[in-house]
Amino acid sequence: MVIGILAFTCKDEERLAKDQTDKAINLSVEIYFWQVNEKEEIGSTQMKSVLCHQATLQVVDQPNLTPAKGQVLLEVVRCGICGSDLHMQHHCDHMHDLAARVGFNGLAKSTDPFVLGHEFCGKVLDYGPKTRHKFKADTLVCAMPLLNVDQHGYLSTGLSPNASGGYAEQVLAQSSLIFEVPNGLDADSAAMTEPMAVALHAVRRSRVKTSEPAIVVGCGPVGLGVILMLKAAGVKTVVASDFSPNRRKLAEQCGADIVVDPKETSPFANWKEFGLLGNVSDAINMGMGLFDKLQATRLPWWHGWRMIDKLGALPKRPVIFECVGVPGVLQQIIEGAPLFSRIVGVGVCMQSDKIEPALAINKELEIQFVLGYTPLEFRDALHMIAEGKVNCSPLITGVVGLEGVTSAFEALRDPEQHAKILIDPKRSGSDIQLMKH
């Protein structure tokens, strides 16, 4: 009997807590719309958006957005779902605090209702006051997800409660940061500009040479983008590694020359074939052998060594792109990497991690991390896609409407199902349309 009373009481408390939570969410949503659209008149035209609040996604109606000075109103045609969106749903407080620690404020907290989406393309609808009309109405454009908001400065579109993202029928963009989609490029491909710009930035910052082998660890959307950009840059040998059979298949479609399952073969297994040095003893033997040969010549050996340095005739240095972003992966790469490798951290690891610096020192490894892209890289990525230099269509595995965003988030957690799902705000229903390539 006591157990029954306790069970009833617990259920009653759960219902009460749920009611209070629902009321709090509804109140927060109402306050959010009042803050963002306080200048809107009653009876204005409504649009739909997907609101994220307290880890809950829901489709809501809100007043149309109004562009301010320097802003452009876009009708969203496509918006990609990014891995950072999945993380923001449940861990936005962590991301908010991380951004604040590097001096970038304005990211949403879990208590803030906000609209996700930073990988979007759309058609020009309207311009803010005193804003140059760069393109005609209905022009398809891509936009860098930065919005200059009065009293806030530049904010990340889709990551801030004051800069709503592309999970909606409309989005605001900065006039100076919109780029016309060239060559009649389709909206699906155009929406891939932002993630491809991330990949392009990683490849350019790596300083990889076409003759150097590149190893991509992790073939999610980030890794696949890096593979595409490496091949577009003319890198002759690209090795891709992933546990997922589906992701390995996509890596092949993106142009990877060697694709391995790390359960069976290490991505670093062929270092001898590529002319790399796998251990310190080999490096010492090679260096001393070279030294002896130079001393045997009539010229001062140091002139010969400098000449070899200048010609780049020393052993090749592989570039390894860490595109997983999970604790432990960086240490695994340090353990397996050949000597003198350059490691580029592209995947975003949101947890603390441990590495063994002494091991990296003894291998003389370089480790660098990359973030984002420049306006030039964003523009270049768009034109590389439009000119056929980069075919990102294999990454697009599904299209969904606003009502299906929640199911899309769940589907993206399984690497065997999807890589990149795009949102089409005009699409009805919650089903995911599978893309065949």
Secondary structure, DSSP 8 states (H G I E B T S, - for coil): -HHHHHHHHHHHHHHHHHHHHHHHHHHHHHHHHHHHTTTS-TT--EEEEEEEETTEEEEEEEE-----TTEEEEEEEEEE--HHHHHHHHHHHHHHHHHHHTT------TTS-EE---EEEEEEEEE-TT----S-TT-EEEE-SEEEETTTEEEETTTBTTB--SSBSEEEEEGGGEEE--TT--HHHHTTHHHHHHHHHHHHHHT--TTS-EEEE--SHHHHHHHHHHHHTT-S-EEEE-S-HHHHHHHHHTT-SEEE-TTTS-TTTTTTTTT---SHHHHHHHHHHHHHHHHTSSS-HHHHHHHHHHHT-S----EEEE----TTHHHHHHHHS-TT-EEEE-S---S-----HHHHHHTT-EEEE-----HHHHHHHHHHHHTTS---GGGEEEEE-GGGHHHHHHHTT-TTT-SEEEE-TT--SS--EE---
